[in-house]
């Protein structure tokens, strides 16, 4: 059912499509053509998305949004007006300057902190957005909100909505693939859940260590022909069982998963075998260097997956939750992702893939200009901040070489081109050719959508 094209249509047809979504599984869909899967609501700017998730909340003030005013106020007492951002923001607070210098990068003059040694070289391919705001300052709810549009979980992830709307160009691979850290993000697998969509739209996580997929090859002595016969018999039994349980979308997904797993055995080994890449490519991504190897492999694998037709890939890096020692913590984290991300952008561009691949970089929130003094006055960090965060985009029809929006003089709050995260979601769907108001699914008595109740395309981000 990965290829169903949802839209706002007459009730009779909607009910019919909903019934299909709840039950027919892979058998009814094998006849659906590739062209039908790519029926967009409007002309797309991008056909794929690579979503780089910096879990923990990277500090905009120490990465892409310099605040010289903080240097003037460093360690002066800070008084917060209104309610505290979180439980950790109680007690005496002090302004904290960034430990990093900034440079103007590229012809566009983008502000990038010095630890981003490599990313500065591709600044002219990036659109920096400083106007994003979210609602939660707690990691699990903020991650859910960013990934699903719902702070409390239970809703489909962005990748699930995208594959529900567009299907997967390659039937031998999942449409939505997740590359997590060994420790899952706060909120766990709910960050890539299918929610109330049919179960087959959930993200498929690949392991961060060892073989990305276990039991990829059949046991010794089991030929492909024998395996095919076993699956045919299993399919017959499963569909007999399923015939009286059409309402069970989890059963439909389980049946389809056997076929997808069989198909993946022929294609996924080549995709995940990065040793087929040139040594120069591996070096560019930082593979083999202990500081960059883990995220380098994720970025290279993301490119290979998209190249093979995977619609949505999300890669996780972290933990950016720097309440202490921000210079050491953020410095190390930046170095771990800087070279891999830069290589990814250059690689996509060199292969003429960046024009229709949307790359997104963000965390679940930004960070505050203030913090308490810890560790005997030797440790400075930052608290969580929902009112100001920097995201950036590359490729896929975004406005390269521009910085959009602004925060106030201390980076506490977005004040220019301010948009709620729901508008970011609507914009991502728009770039992929989908209309958030048309991409709906009937559940619990109403037609639901990623933005929850609608939003606006951020036109300033579009080329």
C-alpha positions in Angstrom: 0.0 0.0 0.0 3.0 2.2 -0.1 1.9 3.7 -3.4 -1.6 4.9 -2.4 -2.1 8.6 -3.4 -4.2 10.3 -0.7 -6.2 13.4 -1.6 -9.3 15.2 -0.6 -12.1 13.6 -2.7 -15.7 12.8 -2.4 -16.8 10.9 0.8 -17.6 7.7 -1.1 -14.2 7.5 -2.7 -12.5 8.6 0.5 -14.1 5.8 2.4 -13.1 3.3 -0.3 -9.5 4.5 -0.1 -9.5 4.4 3.7 -10.8 0.8 3.5 -7.9 0.0 1.2 -5.5 1.7 3.6 -6.7 -0.4 6.4 -6.6 -3.7 4.8 -5.7 -4.9 1.3 -1.9 -5.0 1.8 0.6 -5.8 -0.9 -1.5 -8.1 -3.1 -3.8 -5.3 -4.1 -1.0 -2.9 -4.7 1.3 -4.9 -6.9 -0.7 -3.7 -9.9 -0.3 -0.1 -9.0 2.2 1.6 -11.4 5.2 3.6 -10.6 3.7 6.6 -12.3 0.7 6.5 -10.0 3.0 6.6 -7.0 4.5 9.8 -8.2 1.2 11.7 -8.5 2.0 15.0 -6.7 -0.5 17.6 -5.6 1.6 20.2 -7.5 5.0 20.3 -9.3 7.6 19.3 -6.7 10.9 21.1 -6.1 12.3 18.0 -4.5 11.6 14.3 -4.8 13.7 13.0 -1.9 14.6 14.3 1.6 17.6 13.7 3.8 16.8 15.0 7.3 19.8 15.5 9.5 18.5 15.4 13.1 20.9 16.9 15.7 19.2 15.5 18.8 19.5 17.4 22.0 19.1 20.9 20.8 22.2 22.5 19.2 22.8 26.1 20.2 22.0 28.6 17.4 24.1 31.2 19.3 27.2 29.0 19.0 26.7 27.7 15.4 25.0 30.0 12.9 23.6 33.0 14.8 26.4 35.1 16.4 25.5 37.5 19.2 28.2 40.1 20.0 26.0 41.6 22.7 26.5 38.5 24.8 30.3 39.2 24.9 29.5 42.6 26.4 27.2 41.1 29.0 29.1 37.9 29.8 28.5 36.7 33.4 26.3 39.7 34.2 23.2 38.7 36.1 20.2 37.7 33.9 16.6 38.1 34.9 14.0 36.2 33.0 10.7 37.9 32.4 7.6 35.7 32.6 7.7 31.9 33.3 10.9 29.9 33.3 11.7 28.0 30.2 12.2 24.8 32.1 12.8 23.4 35.6 16.6 23.8 34.9 16.3 27.5 34.4 15.6 28.3 38.1 17.9 30.1 40.4 20.4 32.8 39.6 21.2 33.0 35.9 24.0 34.8 34.0 24.6 35.8 30.4 27.0 33.5 28.6 29.0 34.6 25.6 29.8 32.1 22.9 33.3 30.5 23.3 33.6 30.5 19.5 34.5 33.2 17.0 32.5 33.5 13.8 33.5 34.0 10.2 31.7 35.3 7.1 31.6 32.3 4.8 31.0 32.1 1.0 30.0 34.9 -1.3 26.7 35.2 0.6 28.6 36.1 3.8 26.8 33.5 6.0 27.7 33.6 9.7 29.3 30.3 10.6 31.2 29.6 13.8 34.9 28.7 13.4 34.7 25.0 14.4 32.7 24.4 11.2 35.9 24.2 9.3 34.4 22.4 6.3 30.8 23.6 6.1 32.0 27.1 5.4 33.1 25.9 2.0 29.5 25.1 0.9 27.8 28.2 2.5 26.6 29.4 -0.8 24.5 26.2 -1.2 22.7 26.6 2.1 19.6 28.6 3.2 19.9 29.4 6.9 16.6 30.1 8.8 16.7 31.9 12.1 13.0 32.4 12.6 11.8 28.9 13.7 10.0 28.5 17.0 8.6 25.4 18.8 6.4 24.9 21.9 8.2 22.4 24.2 11.5 22.6 26.0 11.4 19.0 27.1 13.4 16.7 24.9 10.8 13.8 24.4 7.9 16.1 23.6 10.0 18.5 21.5 11.4 15.6 19.5 7.9 14.3 18.9 6.7 17.8 17.9 9.5 18.2 15.4 9.2 14.8 13.9 5.4 14.3 14.0 3.7 17.6 14.6 2.3 16.3 17.9 4.1 16.9 21.2 2.6 13.8 22.8 3.5 11.2 20.2 1.2 8.8 18.5 1.0 10.6 15.2 2.8 9.7 12.0 6.3 11.0 11.4 7.1 13.3 8.6 8.7 10.5 6.6 5.6 8.4 7.1 3.4 11.2 5.7 5.7 11.7 2.7 5.8 8.0 1.8 2.0 7.8 2.4 1.6 10.6 -0.1 4.2 9.7 -2.7 5.0 6.1 -2.3 8.5 4.7 -2.9 10.2 4.8 -6.3 12.0 1.5 -5.5 9.7 -1.3 -4.4 12.7 -3.3 -3.2 13.5 -0.8 -0.5 11.5 0.9 2.2 10.3 4.4 1.4 11.3 5.8 4.8 14.6 4.8 6.4 16.1 5.9 9.7 19.7 5.9 10.7 19.6 6.3 14.5 22.4 6.4 17.1 23.0 3.3 19.1 20.9 4.8 21.8 17.6 5.9 20.3 16.5 9.5 20.7 14.3 10.6 23.6 10.8 9.3 22.8 12.3 6.2 21.1 10.9 4.7 17.9 7.8 6.9 18.3 9.9 9.5 16.4 9.6 7.5 13.2 6.2 5.8 13.9 3.5 5.4 11.4 1.0 6.6 14.0 -2.5 6.2 12.8 -1.4 5.5 9.2 -1.3 1.9 8.1 1.7 0.2 9.7 3.7 -0.2 6.5 4.4 3.5 6.5 6.6 3.4 9.7 10.3 4.2 9.3 12.7 1.3 8.9 15.7 1.8 11.3 19.1 0.5 10.3 21.5 -0.5 13.0 24.3 1.9 13.8 26.9 -0.8 14.6 27.7 -4.0 12.8 25.5 -5.1 9.9 22.7 -2.4 9.4 20.2 -5.2 8.9 20.3 -8.6 10.7 19.5 -11.9 9.0 19.9 -10.2 5.6 20.9 -13.5 3.9 19.0 -16.8 4.1 20.5 -19.6 6.3 23.1 -21.8 4.6 21.6 -24.4 2.3 18.4 -22.4 1.7 18.3 -21.3 -2.0 16.4 -18.3 -3.3 14.0 -20.8 -5.1 13.2 -22.6 -1.9 12.8 -19.4 0.0 10.4 -18.2 -2.7 8.3 -21.3 -2.4 8.2 -21.0 1.4 7.0 -17.4 1.1 4.4 -18.4 -1.4 3.0 -21.0 1.0 3.2 -18.5 3.9 1.4 -15.9 1.8 -1.4 -18.2 1.0 -1.9 -19.1 4.7 -1.6 -15.4 5.8 -4.1 -14.2 3.3 -6.6 -16.9 4.3 -6.2 -15.7 7.8 -6.4 -12.1 6.8 -9.5 -12.5 4.6 -11.8 -12.1 7.6 -9.7 -9.4 9.3 -9.5 -6.6 6.8 -9.6 -4.0 9.6 -6.2 -5.1 10.9 -3.7 -2.9 9.2 -0.9 -4.4 11.3 -1.6 -7.8 9.7 -1.5 -6.3 6.3 1.8 -4.7 7.1 3.2 -7.9 8.5 2.3 -9.8 5.3 3.8 -7.1 3.1 7.0 -7.1 5.3 7.8 -10.6 4.2 7.8 -9.7 0.6 9.7 -6.5 1.2 12.3 -8.4 3.2 12.7 -10.9 0.3 13.1 -8.1 -2.2 15.6 -6.3 0.0 17.9 -9.3 0.0 18.6 -8.7 -3.6 19.3 -5.0 -3.4 20.2 -3.9 0.1 23.6 -5.7 0.3 24.9 -3.5 -2.5 23.4 -0.3 -1.0 25.0 -0.8 2.5 28.3 -2.0 1.2 30.1 1.4 1.2 33.5 -0.3 0.6 32.6 -0.1 -3.1 33.1 3.6 -2.9 36.5 5.1 -3.8 39.0 5.8 -1.1 38.8 9.5 -1.9 35.0 9.4 -1.2 35.5 7.5 2.1 38.1 10.1 3.1 35.9 13.0 2.2 33.1 11.7 4.4 35.6 11.1 7.3 35.2 7.4 7.3 38.1 5.7 9.1 38.6 8.7 11.3 37.3 8.0 14.9 35.9 11.5 15.2 33.8 11.4 12.1 33.4 7.8 11.1 30.0 7.1 12.7 28.2 10.1 11.2 30.3 9.9 8.0 28.9 6.4 7.3 25.3 7.7 8.0 25.7 10.5 5.5 27.2 8.3 2.8 24.6 5.7 3.3 21.9 8.4 3.1 23.2 9.4 -0.3 23.3 5.8 -1.5 19.8 5.2 -0.3 18.4 8.3 -2.0 20.3 7.4 -5.1 18.5 4.0 -5.1 15.1 5.7 -4.7 14.4 5.8 -1.0 12.1 8.7 -0.5 12.9 9.9 3.0 16.1 9.3 5.0 16.6 10.6 8.6 20.0 10.5 10.2 20.6 11.2 13.9 23.6 12.7 15.6 23.9 13.9 19.2 23.8 14.5 22.1 23.8 18.3 21.7 22.2 18.9 25.2 25.1 21.1 26.4 24.2 22.5 29.8 27.9 22.4 30.8 31.2 22.8 29.0 29.6 24.1 25.8 33.0 24.8 24.2 34.2 21.3 24.7 30.8 19.6 24.0 29.6 21.6 21.1 33.1 21.8 19.7 33.4 18.0 19.6 30.0 17.5 18.2 30.5 20.1 15.4 33.8 18.3 14.4 32.0 14.9 14.4 29.4 16.1 11.8 31.1 19.0 9.9 33.1 17.0 7.4 30.5 14.3 6.8 27.7 16.9 6.1 29.9 18.9 3.9 30.9 15.8 1.9 27.2 14.9 1.6 26.3 18.3 0.1 29.3 18.3 -2.3 28.6 14.7 -3.3 24.9 15.3 -4.1 25.8 18.4 -6.1 28.6 16.7 -8.0 26.1 13.9 -8.9 23.5 16.4 -10.0 21.2 15.2 -7.1 21.1 18.2 -4.9 18.6 20.0 -7.1 15.9 17.4 -6.3 17.1 16.3 -2.9 16.1 18.4 0.0 18.6 18.4 2.9 17.4 19.6 6.3 19.6 20.3 9.4 18.0 21.0 12.8 17.5 20.0 16.4 14.3 19.9 18.5 14.9 23.5 19.9 17.5 26.2 20.3 19.3 27.3 23.4 19.2 30.2 25.8 21.7 33.1 26.0 22.0 32.5 29.8 22.8 29.7 32.2 23.7 29.1 35.8 27.4 28.9 36.7 28.4 25.3 37.4 31.5 23.3 38.4 32.9 26.1 40.6 32.5 28.7 37.9 34.5 26.8 35.3 31.6 25.5 33.3 29.3 27.4 31.1 26.5 26.0 29.0 23.0 26.8 27.9 19.4 25.9 28.7 16.6 24.8 26.4 14.9 27.5 24.3 11.7 27.0 22.3 11.5 30.6 21.1 14.6 30.7 19.0 16.3 28.1 16.9 18.3 28.0 13.6 17.6 25.4 11.0 19.1 25.2 7.5 18.2 23.7 4.2 20.0 22.8 1.1 18.9 21.8 -2.4 15.4 20.8 -3.3 14.2 24.2 -4.4 15.4 26.2 -1.3 17.0 29.6 -1.5 20.7 28.9 -1.6 23.1 31.4 -0.2 20.6 33.3 2.0 20.0 33.8 5.7 16.3 34.3 6.4 14.9 35.6 9.7 16.6 36.9 12.8 16.6 36.7 16.6 16.9 39.6 19.1 20.3 41.0 20.1 20.9 38.3 22.7 19.4 35.3 20.7 16.6 34.8 23.2 13.7 35.0 20.8 13.0 35.0 17.0 11.8 38.5 15.9 11.9 38.5 12.1 10.2 36.0 9.7 9.0 34.1 12.7 7.3 30.8 12.0 6.0 28.0 14.1 7.3 24.5 13.4 4.0 23.6 11.7 4.9 26.1 9.0 8.2 24.4 8.5 6.4 21.1 8.1 4.0 22.6 5.6 7.0 24.0 3.7 8.8 20.7 3.6 5.7 19.0 2.2 5.3 21.8 -0.3 8.8 21.3 -1.6 8.1 17.6 -2.1 5.0 18.4 -4.1 2.5 17.8 -1.4 -0.3 20.0 0.0 -0.7 19.7 3.8 -4.4 20.5 3.4 -4.8 17.6 0.9 -2.5 15.1 2.5 -5.0 13.9 5.1 -6.1 10.6 6.7 -9.4 9.9 8.4 -8.9 8.9 12.0 -10.8 9.3 15.2 -13.7 11.1 13.6 -11.8 13.7 11.5 -9.3 14.1 8.7 -5.9 14.5 10.2 -2.8 16.1 8.7 0.9 16.7 9.6 0.4 20.3 10.7 -2.5 19.3 12.9 -4.8 22.1 11.8 -3.0 23.8 8.9 -0.2 26.2 8.3 1.6 28.5 5.8 4.4 27.8 3.3 7.4 29.9 4.3 7.9 31.5 0.9 11.1 33.3 1.9 12.8 29.9 2.0 11.9 29.0 -1.6 14.1 29.7 -4.6 
